[in-house]
Amino acid sequence: MLATLRQQFTFYWKKLTLARQITIVTLIAAAAILIPVLVNWALSPSYQVAYSGLSETDAAQIVQKLDDNSIPYQMKSTGTIMVPNDKVYTTRLLMAREGLPQSSTVGYELFSGTSTLGMTEFTQKVNYQRAIEGELQRTIGSLDAVKAVRVHLVTPEKTLLSADQALSTASVTIQVKPGQKLDATQVRSITHLVASSVEGLKAENVVVVDTEGNMLADGSGKTSDMGLSQKDDQRAAEQAYASQVQSRVQALLDKILGPNRSIVQATVEMNWTQREVTSNTFEPTAIALRSSQKVNETSSGGGTVGGVPGAVSNLPTPVATTTGSGATAYQRAEETLNYEVSQVQSHEIIAPGKVTRMSVSVMVDNITDQAQMQVIKSSVEVAAGIDTTRGDQLAVETYAFDRTAMDALAAELAKQQQTELYTQIAIAVGVALALILVIFLVLRMISTLRNASKESWKTVLQPVGNMVSMQDGQTGARSLPMPGMAATLAGPTDNGHRQLPAAQGQPTAATPPADNGVVLQLSQRPQHATAAEDEQRARVVSRLTEENPASVAEIIQIWLNESKR
């Protein structure tokens, strides 16, 4: 049974062309690959989100519990854990019994898989508010300086009159990571973030406090300490100035000593006091004329000799007095000068931000030449703008740098780059070889198909003249086929080949049969051929005409050419 099936399959496989054989093999291979994949995909369970937005600590503990209870899971990100659909609620109950997650935050997943049928409007509003609070906690908790956060929202009911409408408020409690601090800009960002996420909420109605009870935003639109923002700005200005000094000095040292051979640190202190100065300066040596007054009086006329009783005659000024018809003259001159001490009054406003003190520290790598150190110190002093009169300090020291970690990192980087280079070269060579192999296989397949096509047509398209020559070689005499000659068909049989009988007693062309085709032979049609034989030959010729019309046309052309001779 199996031998018969194998023989039938072998016979059928040999009858197929090479292209069909390749197609069947490709389809079988594709089915062998795709069927297990599809079966695995169909049998694999679908996963649903059980937790999202988890901290790394909670996620690690939940994953450990899932492994202990042999519950399959998938992690889309660090804080998102997915389990099979039929184990979602079981997993949540199991984790809740273990007190996990400890910092659980519920967001919009509160509505996933929840039916609103039978739920009151109040319950829907409470769930919506919880979802918004959870999403805000996740968003604010993503800040680098925030370790934990809680958000509480108050959204009053809408009233008919806008004048009676109460405003929405919010409160945010933040736990800052150790060593971190929230500045005024970050606090304002949090208040605006919360206000923009809740309908009808304004930024000035958001209160922000930390876990130590410090008021970061008091809900009045201003930070609790207005000096906090100013201090942040002042600190930023001092750091910016110090960074500028460090950049100038570092660039100078890199040009002189080379990269990675010096370290520069700078500290700047500025005076942020704004002052108004009004000064009066007196100069006692300088005389300033304040006022001047002059009086001049002159009179003249005749009179009697002698004096007239009264004040005029008693005046100290010389008065010429005549009696009778004599002449009288009077003159008076007076000048008053007032002087004051000179003074200068000035009023000036001293703006804040003046550098009061600067300290620069420079470490260079293993320089023992004191002259070179002195040159470096002088250059750094000028580049940094050191002023010793205001108390600036400059320290330039030398020390042998530890380059062990740097050398190891450089060696590791070089090794990684070399490995990447080799990998790229290997990939390029592999792609090139694969491309060459594909081209070779395609060309070989084309050549094989072409040769197979030629082999399948070789026997059928064999010129009749060759067959006649073969027959002449066997008989020793050349005989030309005539139009009266008939065609017989030789094909594969069970023990090799099969040939339809041409006619009893008539010789046929001794042409060897082909392995995978038919052999067209010519024989003289016997005169006593029966009707059954003619009908059989007609069917063979008709079949040959349908399968190989070119061969039949060539044979007919040879017959016509032979008949004209």
C-alpha positions in Angstrom: 0.0 0.0 0.0 2.7 2.5 1.0 4.9 1.4 -1.9 2.1 1.9 -4.3 1.4 5.4 -2.9 5.1 6.3 -3.0 5.3 5.1 -6.6 2.2 7.2 -7.6 3.6 10.2 -5.8 7.0 9.8 -7.4 5.4 9.4 -10.9 3.1 12.5 -10.3 6.1 14.5 -8.9 8.2 13.7 -12.0 5.5 14.8 -14.3 5.4 18.3 -12.7 7.5 21.1 -14.0 10.2 22.6 -11.9 8.2 25.8 -11.4 5.3 23.9 -10.0 7.5 21.8 -7.8 9.0 25.0 -6.3 5.6 26.5 -5.8 4.3 23.4 -4.0 7.4 23.3 -1.7 7.0 27.0 -0.9 3.4 26.6 -0.1 4.1 23.6 2.2 6.9 25.5 4.0 4.6 28.6 4.4 1.9 26.4 5.8 4.3 24.7 8.2 5.4 28.1 9.5 2.0 29.9 9.6 -0.2 27.2 11.0 1.7 27.0 14.3 1.9 30.8 14.6 -1.8 31.1 13.9 -2.6 28.3 16.4 -0.5 29.9 19.0 -2.1 33.3 18.4 -5.5 31.8 18.6 -4.8 29.9 21.8 -2.9 32.8 23.6 -5.0 34.8 26.1 -5.8 38.4 25.6 -4.4 40.8 28.2 -6.1 43.8 29.9 -4.6 46.6 32.0 -4.7 45.8 35.7 -2.6 48.7 37.0 -1.2 51.8 35.4 0.8 54.7 36.7 2.5 52.6 39.4 5.7 53.7 41.0 8.7 51.5 40.5 8.5 50.2 44.1 4.8 49.2 43.8 5.4 47.7 40.3 8.3 45.6 41.6 6.3 44.3 44.5 3.3 43.4 42.4 5.4 41.6 39.8 7.0 39.6 42.6 3.5 38.6 43.9 2.4 37.7 40.4 5.5 35.4 40.0 4.8 33.8 43.3 1.2 33.0 42.4 2.1 31.9 38.8 -0.1 34.5 37.2 1.1 35.5 33.7 1.6 39.2 33.0 2.9 41.7 30.6 4.5 45.1 31.2 3.9 47.8 28.6 5.9 50.3 30.6 7.5 50.6 34.1 4.2 51.5 35.7 1.7 49.5 33.6 1.0 45.8 34.3 -1.4 43.7 32.1 -2.9 40.3 33.1 -5.3 38.0 31.2 -8.9 39.2 31.0 -10.2 36.4 33.3 -7.6 37.2 36.0 -8.0 41.0 36.3 -10.3 41.2 39.3 -8.7 38.2 40.9 -5.3 39.9 40.7 -6.6 43.2 42.1 -8.2 41.4 45.0 -5.0 39.4 45.7 -2.9 42.6 45.6 -5.4 44.5 47.8 -5.1 41.7 50.4 -1.3 42.3 50.4 -1.8 46.0 50.7 -0.6 46.8 47.2 -0.2 49.1 45.6 0.7 51.3 48.5 0.6 54.5 46.6 -2.4 53.6 44.5 -3.8 56.3 42.2 -7.0 55.8 40.2 -7.4 57.7 37.0 -9.7 57.4 34.0 -9.4 53.6 34.2 -12.1 53.9 36.9 -14.6 54.0 34.0 -13.1 51.0 32.2 -15.5 48.1 32.3 -18.0 50.0 34.5 -21.6 50.1 33.5 -23.5 53.3 34.1 -26.8 51.3 34.4 -28.3 52.0 37.8 -25.6 54.6 38.7 -27.0 57.9 40.1 -25.8 61.3 38.8 -24.1 62.0 42.1 -22.1 58.8 41.8 -21.1 59.6 38.3 -19.9 63.1 39.3 -17.9 61.7 42.3 -16.2 59.1 40.0 -15.4 61.8 37.4 -13.9 64.0 40.1 -11.9 61.1 41.5 -10.6 60.3 38.0 -9.5 64.0 37.4 -7.8 64.0 40.8 -5.9 60.8 40.0 -4.8 62.0 36.6 -3.6 65.3 38.1 -1.6 63.3 40.7 0.0 61.2 38.0 0.9 64.3 36.0 2.3 66.3 38.9 4.1 63.2 40.2 6.0 62.9 36.9 8.1 66.0 37.9 11.6 65.2 38.9 11.5 67.0 42.2 8.2 65.5 43.3 8.1 62.2 45.3 4.4 62.0 46.1 1.4 64.2 45.6 -2.3 64.4 46.6 -4.9 66.6 44.8 -8.3 67.6 46.2 -10.9 69.4 44.0 -14.0 71.3 45.1 -16.4 71.9 42.2 -19.6 73.5 43.5 -23.0 73.0 41.8 -23.9 75.4 39.1 -26.5 78.0 40.0 -29.0 79.9 37.9 -27.4 83.4 38.6 -23.7 83.9 37.9 -23.5 86.3 40.8 -24.4 83.5 43.2 -22.0 81.0 41.6 -19.3 79.8 44.0 -15.8 79.4 42.5 -14.0 76.1 42.1 -11.0 75.6 44.4 -8.2 73.1 44.6 -5.5 72.1 47.1 -2.3 70.2 46.3 0.0 68.6 48.8 3.5 67.8 47.6 6.2 65.6 49.1 9.6 66.7 47.7 12.4 64.3 47.0 15.4 64.5 49.4 17.9 67.0 48.1 15.3 68.6 45.8 13.4 71.9 46.0 10.5 73.5 44.2 11.2 77.1 43.1 8.5 79.7 42.5 8.4 79.0 38.8 7.6 75.3 39.4 4.9 76.2 41.9 3.3 78.6 39.5 3.5 75.9 36.8 1.7 73.4 39.1 -1.1 75.9 39.9 -1.6 76.7 36.2 -1.6 73.0 35.4 -4.3 72.3 37.9 -6.3 75.3 36.9 -6.2 74.4 33.2 -7.4 70.8 33.9 -10.6 71.7 35.8 -13.4 73.6 34.3 -14.1 77.0 36.0 -10.9 76.8 38.2 -8.6 79.8 38.3 -4.9 79.7 39.1 -5.3 82.1 42.0 -7.7 79.6 43.7 -5.2 76.8 43.9 -3.4 76.2 47.2 -0.1 74.4 47.2 1.6 73.1 50.4 4.4 70.7 51.1 4.5 67.8 53.6 6.4 70.0 56.0 3.5 72.5 56.2 5.2 75.2 54.2 2.8 77.3 52.1 4.0 77.4 48.6 0.9 79.1 47.1 -1.8 80.5 49.3 -4.6 80.6 46.7 -4.4 84.4 46.2 -2.5 84.2 42.9 0.7 85.0 44.7 3.3 82.8 46.3 3.4 82.8 50.1 6.7 84.5 50.2 7.2 87.1 47.5 10.9 87.2 48.4 11.1 83.5 47.3 10.8 84.4 43.6 13.2 87.3 44.0 15.7 85.0 45.8 15.4 82.5 43.0 16.0 85.1 40.4 19.0 86.5 42.4 20.4 83.0 42.9 20.0 82.4 39.2 21.8 85.6 38.3 24.7 84.8 40.6 25.0 81.3 39.1 24.8 82.7 35.6 27.6 85.2 36.3 29.7 82.4 38.0 29.1 80.1 35.0 30.3 82.9 32.7 33.5 83.3 34.7 34.1 79.6 34.7 33.5 79.4 30.9 36.1 82.1 30.2 38.7 80.7 32.5 38.1 77.1 31.4 38.4 78.1 27.7 41.7 79.8 28.5 43.1 76.8 30.3 41.9 74.4 27.6 43.9 76.4 25.1 47.0 76.5 27.2 47.0 73.0 28.8 44.7 71.0 26.6 41.3 69.5 27.4 40.6 67.6 30.7 43.7 69.0 32.4 42.1 71.7 34.5 39.0 72.3 36.7 37.5 75.7 37.4 35.0 76.6 40.0 33.7 80.1 40.7 31.5 81.6 43.4 29.9 85.1 43.1 28.2 87.2 45.7 26.2 90.2 44.7 24.6 93.0 46.6 20.9 93.1 45.9 20.2 96.1 48.1 18.7 99.0 46.1 19.7 102.4 47.6 19.0 106.1 47.0 21.8 108.4 48.2 21.5 112.2 48.7 24.6 114.1 49.7 25.5 117.8 50.5 29.1 118.8 50.3 30.3 122.1 51.9 33.5 123.9 50.7 34.5 126.5 53.3 37.4 127.8 51.2 35.2 128.7 48.3 33.2 132.0 48.7 29.9 132.3 47.1 28.3 135.8 46.8 24.7 135.6 47.8 23.5 139.3 47.4 24.9 142.8 46.7 23.2 146.2 47.4 24.5 149.7 46.5 23.0 153.1 47.5 24.1 156.5 46.0 22.6 159.9 46.9 23.6 163.4 45.5 22.0 166.8 46.1 23.1 170.5 45.3 21.5 174.1 45.8 21.9 177.7 47.3 21.3 178.9 50.9 22.2 181.3 53.8 25.4 181.2 55.7 25.1 179.2 58.8 23.4 176.1 59.8 19.8 175.3 60.1 18.8 173.9 63.3 18.0 170.2 62.8 19.4 166.8 61.9 20.9 167.9 58.6 23.4 170.1 60.2 24.5 167.3 62.4 25.2 164.8 59.7 28.8 163.5 59.6 29.1 163.8 55.9 30.6 167.0 54.8 27.8 169.3 53.9 28.5 172.6 52.3 26.2 175.2 53.8 25.9 178.7 52.6 23.8 181.4 53.8 21.9 183.6 51.7 22.5 183.1 48.1 25.5 180.7 48.5 25.5 177.2 46.9 24.7 173.9 48.8 26.1 170.3 47.8 25.2 166.8 49.3 26.7 163.3 48.3 26.1 159.8 49.8 27.3 156.3 48.7 26.4 152.8 50.4 27.2 149.2 49.3 26.1 145.9 51.1 27.7 142.5 50.2 26.4 139.1 51.6 28.5 135.9 51.3 27.7 132.2 52.0 29.7 128.9 52.3 29.7 126.9 49.0 28.0 123.5 49.0 27.3 120.6 46.4 24.1 118.5 46.7 23.8 115.2 44.7 21.1 112.5 44.5 21.8 109.0 43.1 20.0 105.6 43.0 22.3 102.5 43.3 20.8 99.6 41.4 21.1 96.1 42.9 23.2 93.3 41.4 26.7 94.7 42.0 29.4 92.1 42.5 30.6 92.4 46.1 32.9 89.4 46.3 34.1 86.7 43.9 36.1 83.5 44.6 37.7 81.4 41.9 39.4 78.0 42.4 41.5 76.4 39.7 43.1 72.9 39.8 45.6 72.0 37.1 47.0 68.5 36.3 50.5 67.8 37.6 52.4 71.0 36.7 55.6 71.3 38.8 57.1 74.4 37.1 56.5 77.4 39.4 57.1 79.8 36.6 54.4 78.2 34.5 52.1 78.2 37.5 52.7 81.9 38.0 51.8 82.5 34.3 48.6 80.5 34.7 47.7 82.4 37.9 48.2 85.8 36.3 46.2 84.8 33.2 43.3 83.4 35.3 43.3 86.6 37.5 42.8 88.8 34.4 40.4 86.5 32.7 38.2 86.2 35.8 38.3 89.9 36.6 39.7 89.4 40.2 39.7 92.6 42.2 41.6 92.2 45.4 40.4 95.6 46.8 36.9 94.3 47.2 38.0 91.1 48.7 38.1 88.7 45.8 40.1 85.4 46.2 41.9 83.3 43.6 43.5 79.9 44.3 45.5 78.1 41.6 46.9 74.7 42.7 48.4 71.7 41.0 47.5 68.0 41.6 47.9 64.8 39.8 44.5 63.9 38.4 43.2 60.3 38.7 42.5 59.2 35.2 41.8 55.5 35.9 38.1 55.8 35.4 38.5 58.1 32.3 41.0 55.7 30.7 38.8 52.7 31.4 35.8 54.6 29.9 37.9 55.6 26.9 39.0 52.0 26.4 35.5 50.8 26.7 34.2 53.4 24.3 36.9 52.5 21.8 36.1 48.8 22.2 32.4 49.5 21.7 33.1 51.6 18.6 35.3 48.8 17.2 32.7 46.2 17.9 30.0 48.4 16.2 32.4 48.8 13.2 32.9 45.1 13.0 29.2 44.5 13.4 28.4 46.9 10.6 31.0 45.3 8.4 29.6 41.9 9.1 26.1 43.0 8.4 27.2 44.6 5.1 29.1 41.5 4.1 26.2 39.3 5.1 23.8 41.5 3.1 26.1 41.4 0.1 26.5 37.6 0.3 22.7 37.2 0.7 22.1 39.4 -2.3 24.7 37.5 -4.3 23.2 34.2 -3.2 19.7 35.3 -4.1 20.9 36.5 -7.5 22.7 33.2 -8.1 19.6 31.2 -7.1 17.4 33.3 -9.3 19.7 32.9 -12.3 20.1 29.2 -11.6 16.3 28.8 -11.3 15.9 30.7 -14.6 18.5 28.5 -16.2 17.0 25.3 -14.8 13.5 26.3 -16.1 15.0 27.2 -19.4 16.8 23.9 -19.7 13.8 22.0 -18.5 11.7 23.7 -21.1 14.3 22.8 -23.7 14.4 19.2 -22.6 10.6 18.9 -22.6 10.5 20.2 -26.2 13.7 18.5 -27.4 12.2 15.2 -28.6 9.0 16.8 -30.0 10.8 19.5 -31.9 13.4 17.2 -33.3 13.5 17.7 -37.1 12.0 15.0 -39.1 15.1 15.0 -41.3 17.2 13.8 -38.4 14.8 11.0 -37.7 14.9 10.1 -41.4 18.7 10.2 -41.3 18.6 7.9 -38.3 16.3 5.5 -40.2 18.5 5.7 -43.3 21.5 4.9 -41.1 19.9 1.8 -39.8 18.6 0.5 -43.2 21.6 1.7 -45.2 19.5 3.6 -47.7 17.9 7.1 -47.6 14.1 7.1 -47.7 12.1 10.3 -47.7 8.9 10.5 -45.7 5.9 11.1 -47.9 2.6 12.8 -47.1 1.1 9.3 -46.7 3.2 8.6 -43.7 1.4 8.5 -40.4 2.5 9.6 -36.9 2.7 7.4 -33.9 3.1 8.4 -30.3 5.5 6.9 -27.8 5.2 7.7 -24.2 5.9 6.4 -20.7 4.5 3.1 -19.6 4.8 1.1 -16.5 8.0 -0.6 -17.6 9.6 2.2 -19.5 7.9 3.4 -22.6 4.8 2.6 -24.7 4.4 2.9 -28.5 1.3 2.8 -30.4 1.5 0.2 -33.2 1.9 1.8 -36.5 1.0 -1.1 -38.8 1.7 -4.8 -38.8 4.8 -5.7 -40.7 5.8 -2.0 -41.2 9.1 -0.7 -39.9 9.2 2.3 -37.7 11.9 4.8 -37.0 14.2 3.6 -34.3 14.2 6.7 -32.1 15.0 6.3 -28.4 12.2 7.4 -26.2 12.6 10.5 -24.0 12.3 10.5 -20.3 9.7 13.2 -19.8 8.1 13.7 -23.2 6.6 12.1 -26.2 8.5 10.8 -29.2 7.0 11.6 -32.6 7.9 8.9 -35.1 7.1 8.5 -38.7 6.0 5.3 -40.3 4.6 4.2 -43.6 0.8 3.9 -43.3 -0.1 0.3 -44.2 -2.5 -0.1 -46.9 -4.5 -2.6 -44.9 -4.9 -0.3 -41.9 -8.2 -0.7 -40.2 -10.7 1.9 -39.3 -10.0 1.5 -35.5 -6.3 2.1 -36.1 -7.0 5.2 -38.2 -9.3 6.5 -35.5 -6.7 5.9 -32.8 -4.0 7.6 -34.9 -6.4 10.5 -35.5 -6.9 10.9 -31.8 -3.2 10.9 -31.2 -2.5 13.5 -33.9 -5.4 15.7 -32.5 -3.9 15.5 -29.0 -0.5 16.2 -30.3 -1.8 19.2 -32.3 -3.4 20.6 -29.1 -0.4 20.1 -27.0 2.4 20.9 -29.4 1.1 22.9 -32.4 4.6 24.1 -33.3 5.9 20.6 -33.8 2.9 19.6 -35.9 3.3 22.7 -38.0 7.0 21.9 -38.5 6.2 18.3 -39.5 3.6 19.5 -42.0 6.1 21.9 -43.5 8.7 19.1 -43.9 6.1 17.0 -45.6 5.3 19.8 -48.0 8.9 20.4 -48.7 9.5 16.6 -49.3 6.5 16.3 -51.7 7.9 19.1 -53.9 11.2 17.3 -54.6 
